[in-house]
Amino acid sequence: MKFLLFTLVTRVPDPHTGVLPETHERLRSVVDQARVAEELGYDGFAVGERHEDPFLSAAPPVLLSHIAAVTARITLFTAVTTLSLLDPVRAFEDYSTLDNLSGGRLELIIGKGNGTAQAELFHVTTGDQWDRNREGYELFRALWASDQVTWSGRFRPELVAAKALPRPLQPSIRIWHGSATSRDSVELAARHGDPLFSANVTNPIEPYADLVRHYRERWTHYGHDPADALVGAGTAGFHVAPTSQEALAVYRPIFQARLALSKKLGLPVVFETLEDFVTRSSALIGSPEQVLDKVGRQHEQFGHEVIHLSAEPDGRTEAQHRAGLELFQQAVAPELRRRIPSRPLATGHTRPEFSGVTS
């Protein structure tokens, strides 16, 4: 199994102090999180894309390019790239540049995106976002595969023998399709033989597991070998401590702050208590033994090879946060890697010119 640390770069008050970080401080903290992820041996670092408060993740290729410069080995992910909002040619140019700068360490997770700001900023609505996502994906893939593309579609001007630059370092890039509940993303992934990344965050795992089963059915329908299907899954929360009591004590104010924010924003509340959240959601909060058991039970439903875990301290002290990340790598990750074989991620080139700047 492979492990990604993931951030949407939320900018919210510290749950203990109430202090709202400055934007530049918040963005720099993400770079620091990626450094720590590589130092501790995590396999990947993922940056989401949102275009509204309280998120600062509007420009993943910019942030990931900075991270590429200060790391050397860790795989870089988007989670997700909202191709429904982007000109696919411009997206290709950004991510091909990032692919070169990172030495070929890039993988993408794409999706339609969500949030009301999409309609306001980009004039993309629920009526056309799925078609835009599909069309954007197909053109992006064609641009990556060939340096001469002729194409026409609904949402951007046609291309005739177009050459988009720079050409990527990886001849072929793995593109995951991120999905929470939509069968549109699943259908697109299965038809093109691409992996699926289940959000697995907001609700209990049952609807996500049902969607993964549908993906595997459609994968077979399109004639792909069932053994080649590749699935990743998110987690709703993350903190590992020597005992469950310690883990719950540290995570309780984080949960309460999130619950209060959800109610303030008028978002639906699925889990009213921390205990219910730990029991029924995908959250990995507890002792190493409890986390191993829960990932094992989720794997029975998903058959997933990759999981993402929150990179954010969320009000934990630096010592608490690092201790949880270290304990996971010491007592959980090795056993999960042993139990659940997984395919390699994009690890880039090992030539000296692709070594990251670590000072």
C-alpha positions in Angstrom: 0.0 0.0 0.0 1.1 3.6 -0.7 0.4 6.6 1.5 -0.1 10.2 0.4 -0.3 13.3 2.6 -3.0 15.6 1.3 -4.1 19.2 1.7 -6.8 21.5 0.4 -4.9 24.4 2.0 -7.7 25.6 4.2 -7.2 29.0 5.9 -9.2 28.9 9.1 -8.6 30.0 12.7 -6.5 27.8 14.9 -9.0 25.7 17.0 -7.0 26.5 20.2 -5.9 30.1 19.8 -8.4 31.5 17.3 -5.6 33.0 15.3 -6.1 33.2 11.6 -2.8 32.6 9.8 -1.6 35.0 7.1 -1.9 33.8 3.6 1.9 33.7 3.0 2.3 31.8 6.3 -0.3 29.2 5.3 1.2 28.6 1.9 4.7 28.3 3.3 3.4 25.8 5.9 2.2 23.5 3.0 5.7 23.5 1.6 7.1 22.5 5.0 4.5 19.7 5.3 5.8 18.3 2.0 9.3 18.4 3.2 8.3 16.5 6.3 6.3 14.0 4.2 9.4 13.1 2.2 11.7 13.1 5.2 9.4 10.6 7.0 9.1 8.3 4.0 5.6 9.0 2.8 5.1 8.0 -0.9 3.3 11.1 -2.2 2.1 14.6 -1.4 -1.2 15.9 -2.9 -2.6 19.4 -3.2 -6.2 20.0 -4.0 -7.9 22.7 -6.1 -10.7 24.9 -4.8 -11.7 28.4 -5.7 -13.5 29.8 -2.7 -13.2 30.4 1.0 -11.7 29.0 3.2 -9.3 27.5 0.7 -6.0 28.8 -0.7 -5.5 26.0 -3.3 -6.5 27.8 -6.4 -3.2 27.2 -8.2 -1.9 23.6 -7.6 0.8 23.6 -10.3 2.4 26.7 -8.8 2.5 25.3 -5.3 3.6 21.9 -6.5 6.4 23.4 -8.5 7.7 25.0 -5.4 7.5 21.7 -3.6 9.2 20.0 -6.5 12.2 22.3 -6.0 12.6 21.5 -2.3 12.1 17.7 -2.5 13.8 14.9 -4.5 11.8 11.7 -4.2 8.2 12.1 -3.2 5.5 11.7 -5.9 3.5 14.9 -6.5 -0.3 14.7 -6.9 -3.2 17.0 -7.6 -6.4 16.1 -5.7 -8.2 17.1 -7.7 -7.4 19.1 -10.9 -10.7 20.6 -11.9 -10.5 20.1 -15.6 -14.1 21.3 -15.9 -12.9 24.8 -15.1 -9.7 24.9 -17.0 -8.6 25.4 -20.6 -7.1 21.9 -21.3 -4.3 23.5 -23.4 -3.3 25.8 -20.5 -3.6 23.0 -18.0 -1.3 20.8 -20.2 1.3 23.6 -20.4 1.3 24.0 -16.6 1.5 20.4 -15.8 3.9 19.5 -18.5 6.2 22.2 -17.1 5.7 20.8 -13.6 6.5 17.3 -14.9 9.8 18.5 -16.2 10.7 20.5 -13.1 9.9 17.6 -10.8 11.9 15.1 -12.9 8.8 13.1 -13.8 7.3 12.7 -10.3 3.8 13.9 -11.3 0.5 12.1 -11.2 -2.9 13.8 -11.6 -6.3 13.2 -9.9 -8.9 15.0 -12.0 -12.5 15.8 -11.2 -15.4 18.2 -12.0 -14.8 20.2 -8.8 -17.5 21.5 -6.5 -18.6 24.7 -4.7 -20.8 27.6 -5.7 -17.8 29.7 -6.7 -17.3 27.7 -9.8 -20.4 29.2 -11.4 -19.6 32.7 -10.3 -15.9 32.7 -11.3 -15.9 30.4 -14.3 -19.5 30.3 -15.4 -19.4 26.5 -15.1 -22.7 25.0 -13.8 -24.1 21.6 -12.9 -25.6 21.5 -16.4 -22.3 21.4 -18.2 -19.6 20.5 -15.7 -19.6 16.8 -16.5 -19.3 17.4 -20.3 -16.6 20.0 -19.7 -14.7 17.5 -17.5 -14.9 14.8 -20.0 -13.9 17.0 -23.0 -11.1 18.6 -21.0 -9.7 15.2 -20.0 -9.8 13.8 -23.5 -8.0 16.8 -25.0 -5.5 17.0 -22.2 -4.7 13.3 -22.7 -4.3 13.8 -26.5 -1.9 16.8 -25.9 0.2 14.7 -23.5 0.5 11.8 -26.0 1.2 13.7 -29.2 3.1 16.9 -30.2 0.6 17.4 -33.1 -3.1 17.4 -32.2 -6.1 18.1 -34.4 -9.3 18.4 -32.3 -12.7 20.0 -32.1 -15.2 20.2 -29.2 -17.9 22.3 -27.6 -16.1 24.4 -25.1 -12.9 25.8 -26.7 -11.7 26.7 -30.2 -10.6 23.8 -32.4 -7.0 22.8 -32.9 -5.4 22.0 -36.2 -2.0 20.2 -36.1 -1.4 22.0 -32.8 1.9 21.6 -30.9 1.7 22.4 -27.2 4.9 23.1 -25.3 6.9 22.2 -23.3 6.7 18.5 -24.1 6.4 16.5 -20.9 9.2 14.4 -19.4 6.9 11.4 -18.8 5.7 10.0 -22.2 2.6 8.8 -20.4 1.1 10.1 -17.2 -1.1 8.3 -14.8 -4.4 10.2 -14.5 -6.7 9.1 -11.7 -10.4 10.1 -11.7 -11.6 11.5 -8.4 -15.2 10.8 -7.4 -17.4 11.1 -4.4 -20.7 9.8 -5.6 -20.8 10.4 -9.3 -21.0 7.5 -11.8 -20.0 9.9 -14.6 -16.4 10.0 -13.3 -16.4 6.2 -12.8 -17.7 5.6 -16.3 -15.0 7.9 -17.8 -12.2 6.1 -15.8 -13.4 2.6 -16.7 -13.8 3.4 -20.3 -10.3 4.8 -20.7 -8.6 2.2 -18.4 -7.7 4.7 -15.8 -7.5 4.4 -12.0 -10.2 5.6 -9.6 -9.7 7.7 -6.4 -12.7 7.6 -4.1 -13.1 10.7 -1.9 -14.4 8.5 1.0 -14.6 11.5 3.3 -18.0 13.0 4.0 -20.2 9.9 4.6 -19.9 6.4 6.0 -18.0 4.2 3.6 -20.9 2.2 2.2 -21.8 4.6 -0.7 -18.2 4.9 -1.7 -17.7 1.1 -1.6 -20.8 0.8 -3.9 -19.2 3.2 -6.3 -16.0 1.2 -6.4 -17.9 -2.0 -7.1 -19.6 -0.2 -10.0 -16.2 0.9 -11.3 -14.9 -2.6 -11.3 -18.0 -3.8 -13.1 -17.7 -1.1 -15.8 -13.9 -1.8 -16.0 -14.7 -5.4 -16.9 -17.5 -4.3 -19.3 -15.0 -2.3 -21.3 -12.8 -5.4 -21.7 -10.0 -4.6 -19.3 -8.3 -7.2 -17.2 -9.9 -7.1 -13.7 -6.5 -7.5 -12.1 -5.4 -4.2 -13.7 -8.0 -2.0 -12.0 -6.4 0.4 -9.6 -8.2 2.2 -6.7 -7.2 4.8 -4.2 -9.3 6.1 -1.3 -9.3 9.1 1.0 -9.7 9.3 4.8 -11.9 11.7 6.8 -9.4 12.3 9.6 -6.0 11.1 10.8 -4.2 10.9 14.1 -2.2 7.9 15.4 -1.1 7.8 19.1 0.2 5.0 21.3 -3.3 4.5 22.8 -6.9 5.2 21.6 -7.4 7.4 24.6 -4.5 9.6 23.6 -5.6 9.8 20.0 -9.1 10.8 20.9 -8.0 13.4 23.4 -5.8 15.1 20.8 -8.3 14.9 18.0 -11.4 16.0 20.0 -10.8 19.8 19.6 -10.1 19.3 15.9 -13.4 17.5 15.4 -15.3 20.1 17.5 -13.8 22.9 15.4 -14.8 21.2 12.2 -18.3 20.5 13.5 -18.7 24.2 14.4 -17.4 25.4 11.0 -19.8 23.0 9.2 -22.8 24.3 11.1 -21.7 27.9 10.6 -21.4 27.4 6.8 -24.7 25.5 6.7 -23.2 22.3 5.6 -24.9 19.0 6.4 -23.6 17.3 9.6 -23.2 13.5 9.2 -21.4 12.7 12.4 -22.5 14.6 15.5 -19.9 13.1 17.9 -16.3 12.2 17.7 -17.0 8.7 18.7 -19.5 8.2 15.9 -17.1 9.9 13.5 -14.3 7.4 14.5 -16.6 4.4 14.3 -18.5 5.0 11.1 -16.4 7.3 8.9 -13.2 6.5 7.1 -11.2 8.4 9.8 -8.0 6.7 11.0 -7.9 7.9 14.6 -6.6 5.6 17.3 -3.7 3.3 18.2 -1.6 1.6 15.6 -3.5 -1.6 16.1 -6.9 0.1 15.6 -5.7 1.9 12.5 -4.3 -1.4 11.0 -7.6 -3.1 11.7 -9.7 -0.3 10.2 -7.7 0.0 7.0 -7.9 -3.8 6.7 -11.7 -3.7 6.9 -11.9 -0.8 4.4 -9.6 -2.7 2.0 -12.1 -5.6 2.1 -14.6 -3.2 0.6 -12.4 -1.1 -1.7 -9.5 -3.3 -2.7 -7.5 -0.1 -2.7 -3.8 0.2 -3.0 -3.3 3.9 -2.2 -4.8 6.1 0.6 -4.5 9.8 1.4 -4.1 11.1 4.9 -4.5 14.7 6.0 -1.2 16.6 6.1 -2.6 19.3 8.3 -1.8 19.9 12.0 -5.4 21.3 12.5 -4.4 22.8 15.8 -2.2 20.1 17.0 1.2 21.2 18.3 4.1 20.6 16.0 5.3 17.9 18.4 1.9 16.1 18.4 1.5 16.3 14.7 5.0 15.0 13.9 4.7 12.2 16.5 1.5 11.0 14.8 3.1 11.1 11.4 6.2 9.3 12.7 4.2 6.6 14.6 2.2 5.8 11.5 5.4 5.3 9.5 7.0 3.2 12.2 4.1 1.0 13.3 1.4 1.1 10.6 2.8 1.7 7.2 5.3 -1.2 7.1 2.7 -3.7 8.0 0.2 -2.4 5.5 2.9 -2.4 2.8 3.5 -6.1 3.7 -0.1 -7.1 3.7 -1.3 -5.1 0.7 0.9 -5.1 -2.4 0.7 -2.0 -4.6 1.9 -0.8 -7.9 4.7 1.8 -8.1 3.9 5.5 -8.3 5.7 8.0 -10.5 9.1 8.3 -8.9 10.9 10.3 -11.6 14.5 10.2 -12.6 17.5 9.5 -10.4 20.0 11.5 -12.4 21.7 14.2 -10.3 20.1 17.1 -12.2 16.7 16.1 -10.9 17.7 16.1 -7.2 15.7 18.5 -5.2 17.0 21.5 -3.3 17.0 20.6 0.3 18.6 23.6 2.0 
